[in-house]
Amino acid sequence: MAIKTGDNIPPCTLKMMGKEGPEDITTSAIFSGKKVLLFAVPGAFTPGCSMTHLPGYVVNADKIKAKGVDTIICMAVNDAFVMGAWGKEQNADELLMLADGNGEFTAALGLELDGSGFGMGTRSQRFAMIVNDGTVTHINVEEGPGIDVSSAETMMALL
């Protein structure tokens, strides 16, 4: 069953690129005592994600943070090297680029996507959520292709 408003973020460890390479970061460290806007994409460097989804958050990062968000996260079922490189290419300095390399966090959220028809294996659905101190206050999952309910503009209106 997919995570919903009012649920707590499950405990999990993700990866992010550090100065020396991939580093572990726990969901507790990410969400405890903070207001976080996390959006997930099916894959780094894919067309919709690179041309629309991530850029919307990059361009609006200051406005989102001005509304009280401590951390903006972009997450994908990719490795930390890919997420780090994609973040650099997209000038996503104000965002935390998280890798859910094995899809464990995505599975714990119940938001997997079968991308095997595209040669991508199991990935994350496209979604965005607002989390306050570890509790989901809003979650929007895209029902099909396109970027609407999980866009930066839609999520900003919920803050």
C-alpha positions as CSV (number, residue, x, y, z in Angstrom):
1,M,0.0,0.0,0.0
2,A,1.3,3.4,-0.9
3,I,2.2,6.0,1.7
4,K,-0.5,8.6,2.3
5,T,-1.1,11.9,4.1
6,G,-0.6,11.4,7.8
7,D,1.8,8.5,7.5
8,N,5.3,8.6,8.9
9,I,8.3,8.3,6.6
10,P,9.7,4.7,7.0
11,P,13.3,4.2,8.2
12,C,15.7,3.7,5.4
13,T,19.2,4.6,4.2
14,L,19.8,6.4,1.0
15,K,23.0,7.7,-0.7
16,M,24.2,11.1,-1.7
17,M,27.4,12.3,-3.3
18,G,29.9,13.7,-0.8
19,K,33.3,15.2,-1.4
20,E,35.0,11.7,-1.2
21,G,32.3,9.8,-3.0
22,P,28.9,8.3,-2.1
23,E,27.8,8.7,1.5
24,D,24.9,7.2,3.5
25,I,22.1,9.4,4.8
26,T,19.2,8.1,6.8
27,T,15.6,9.2,6.5
28,S,15.8,10.1,10.2
29,A,18.6,12.6,9.5
30,I,16.7,13.9,6.4
31,F,13.3,14.4,7.9
32,S,13.5,14.7,11.7
33,G,12.6,18.2,12.9
34,K,12.5,19.6,9.3
35,K,10.1,20.6,6.7
36,V,11.1,18.8,3.5
37,L,9.7,18.9,-0.1
38,L,10.8,15.6,-1.8
39,F,10.0,14.9,-5.4
40,A,10.9,11.7,-7.2
41,V,11.5,11.0,-10.8
42,P,11.6,7.7,-12.8
43,G,15.2,8.4,-13.9
44,A,18.0,10.9,-13.9
45,F,18.8,12.3,-17.4
46,T,15.5,11.2,-18.9
47,P,13.8,13.8,-21.1
48,G,10.8,14.9,-18.9
49,C,12.9,14.8,-15.8
50,S,15.7,16.8,-17.3
51,M,13.7,19.3,-19.3
52,T,10.8,20.0,-17.0
53,H,10.6,18.3,-13.6
54,L,14.0,19.0,-12.0
55,P,14.4,22.5,-13.7
56,G,11.1,23.7,-12.1
57,Y,12.5,23.0,-8.7
58,V,15.9,24.5,-9.5
59,V,14.4,27.7,-10.7
60,N,12.0,28.0,-7.8
61,A,14.3,26.8,-5.0
62,D,14.6,30.2,-3.3
63,K,10.8,30.7,-3.4
64,I,10.2,27.2,-2.0
65,K,12.6,27.8,0.8
66,A,11.1,31.2,1.5
67,K,7.9,29.4,2.3
68,G,9.5,27.5,5.2
69,V,11.0,24.5,3.5
70,D,14.3,23.4,5.0
71,T,15.3,20.9,2.3
72,I,14.3,20.3,-1.3
73,I,15.1,16.7,-2.4
74,C,15.2,15.2,-5.8
75,M,15.3,11.4,-5.6
76,A,15.5,8.6,-8.2
77,V,16.3,4.9,-8.3
78,N,19.7,5.6,-9.7
79,D,23.2,5.5,-8.1
80,A,24.8,8.4,-6.2
81,F,27.3,9.0,-9.0
82,V,24.5,9.5,-11.5
83,M,22.5,11.7,-9.2
84,G,25.5,13.8,-8.4
85,A,26.4,14.2,-12.1
86,W,22.8,15.1,-13.0
87,G,22.6,17.6,-10.2
88,K,25.8,19.3,-11.4
89,E,24.6,19.4,-15.0
90,Q,21.3,20.9,-13.9
91,N,22.9,23.5,-11.5
92,A,20.8,21.9,-8.7
93,D,23.1,23.3,-5.9
94,E,20.2,24.2,-3.7
95,L,18.7,20.7,-3.9
96,L,19.7,17.5,-2.2
97,M,20.1,14.9,-4.9
98,L,19.4,11.5,-3.3
99,A,20.0,8.0,-4.8
100,D,17.7,5.1,-3.9
101,G,20.0,2.8,-5.8
102,N,18.3,-0.5,-4.9
103,G,14.8,1.0,-4.7
104,E,14.4,0.1,-1.1
105,F,13.0,3.5,0.0
106,T,10.7,3.6,-3.0
107,A,9.4,0.1,-2.2
108,A,8.9,1.1,1.5
109,L,6.8,4.0,0.2
110,G,4.8,1.7,-2.0
111,L,5.5,3.8,-5.1
112,E,7.4,1.5,-7.4
113,L,7.0,1.7,-11.2
114,D,7.7,-1.2,-13.5
115,G,9.9,0.3,-16.2
116,S,11.0,-3.0,-17.6
117,G,9.2,-2.3,-20.9
118,F,11.6,0.6,-21.3
119,G,14.7,-1.4,-20.2
120,M,14.7,0.5,-16.9
121,G,13.7,-2.2,-14.4
122,T,11.9,-1.2,-11.2
123,R,11.9,2.6,-10.7
124,S,10.0,5.2,-8.8
125,Q,6.7,6.6,-9.8
126,R,6.8,10.4,-10.4
127,F,5.6,12.0,-7.2
128,A,6.1,14.8,-4.8
129,M,5.4,15.1,-1.1
130,I,5.7,17.6,1.7
131,V,6.9,16.1,5.0
132,N,6.9,17.9,8.3
133,D,9.1,16.4,11.0
134,G,8.8,12.9,9.4
135,T,5.0,13.0,8.8
136,V,3.6,13.3,5.3
137,T,1.3,16.4,5.1
138,H,0.8,16.3,1.3
139,I,1.5,13.7,-1.4
140,N,0.8,14.0,-5.1
141,V,1.5,11.0,-7.4
142,E,1.2,11.4,-11.1
143,E,-1.4,9.1,-12.5
144,G,0.2,8.8,-16.0
145,P,2.8,10.4,-18.1
146,G,3.4,14.1,-17.8
147,I,4.3,16.5,-15.0
148,D,1.4,18.1,-13.3
149,V,0.5,17.3,-9.7
150,S,4.2,16.8,-8.8
151,S,5.5,20.0,-10.4
152,A,7.3,22.7,-8.4
153,E,4.5,25.1,-9.1
154,T,1.8,22.7,-7.9
155,M,3.7,21.9,-4.7
156,M,4.5,25.5,-4.0
157,A,0.8,26.3,-3.9
158,L,0.4,23.7,-1.1
159,L,3.1,25.3,1.1
